Amino acid sequence: MKTMLGPVEPIVGGGVTSPAGFRAGAAKAGVKDGTDRLDLAVVIADAPCTAHALFTQNTVVAAPVILSRERVASGKAQAIVMNSGNANACTPDGMDAARRMADDAAAHLGIESSHMLVSSTGVIGVPLPVDRISRAIPSLKPSAEGGHDAALAIMTTDTVPKESALSVDIDGVRVTIGGMAKGSGMIHPNMATMLSVLTTDARLDSDLARSALKYAADRSLNQVTVDSDTSTNDMVLLLAGGAAGGPELRSGTDAARRFTEALEVLCVDLARKIARDGEGATRLIEATVTGAASEEDARRVARAIVASSLLKAAIYGRDPNWGRILSAVGNSGAAIDPNAIDAAIGDHQVARNGVAAEFDAAAVSEAMGADEVRISVSLNIGSAAGKAWGCDLTEEYVKINAEYTT
């Protein structure tokens, strides 16, 4: 891992509690039909943090999103309580349930209710069994070792937990950033694309927390798509506790840029893990776009490529149907010159100046069978670049979503 301002060090086995001053825990609440699994989690800091969050842009929003959006607007938060198995969305008593869940957790942990956020994930339209959650909350015993259990507890159709942590030197202070995320289906980049909690022991001012999270998410978590559906519950939260010490990091400084780049590195790692674990997926797809007129256009084209159901299906079938790449580019809405586009699959160029290049179809098919399929496109009209991540489309995706509530 390397930023423009120097290397960062990955923390093997690290996660949301790797930064100093953070604890996490999980419990079994039986949220979904009394199932016996970890399905209730909490992440808490030792003291109130500088906080910022990004939420779904779906206009149908879950009660936890509404409540957390209200509370984090102060720029301060100390903890978040999360459940899987039920989205608490589109239900008549959703706000009461979200408030009770958050306030019961705050009382149990001895913090102000206004500093407790809440998040839920699971099936939409089913009342949250908040009585079960309230009974399980006293079982939450957050610790510095509890991050992995918390990451397990927020999984729905995920097959593996998503965790990451790294450290970076900023003006002589060793700063750690950690995080966990869940997401496997209903994933599409629209600020934000899943449930994620990011933590750091850096001291950040409110402006930097806001700008760093947006910058990093725009280039990572908002560049992931599994199925082009944006959830009612999407949220990514950044908590900055400051336990690493040192001066407060402020926007516009080299220190702020270094922190922002390190946060982006962490978020890219989580984004790739989400894409790799897409529902039914067998392969990760990474699209790299260069030569765009603007970075926004480059990211837009990359997203269009990994979002194309036709291309995703072709990759699953290892069918070297390169025209689907150019079709996705043309559908992206970005500025392009159709006669200037180059494209490659793996190391094999399949299009040059907008028409077919000579290539070995068998070799391209083999490249499409790799665990990570790399799609490269150059628009050749500028100097900007961007990336996006997705996965192939399989029969198993249809099966999972055809039987989600049954």
Protein Blocks (a to p, Z undefined) as FASTA:
>chain_A
ZZfkbccdddehiafklpghiacddddehlngoiacdfbdcdddfbdcdddddddfbfbd
cfklmmmmmmmmnopafbdcddehiaogaiaklmmmmmmmmmmmmmmnopafklpccdde
ddehiacdfklmmmmmmmpccdfklmmmmmmmmpckbmbdcdddddddeehiacdddddd
ddfbhpacehiabdcddddfbdcdfklmmmmmmmmmmmmmmmccfklpacfkbccdddde
hlngpjdddehiaklmmmmmmmmmmmmmmmmmmmmmgghiabdcddddehiabfklmmmm
mmmmmmmmklmmmmmnopacfklmmmmmmmnopacdfklcccdehjbcfbeghiacdddf
klmmmmmmpmbdcddddehlajbdcddddddddfklmmmmmmmmZZ
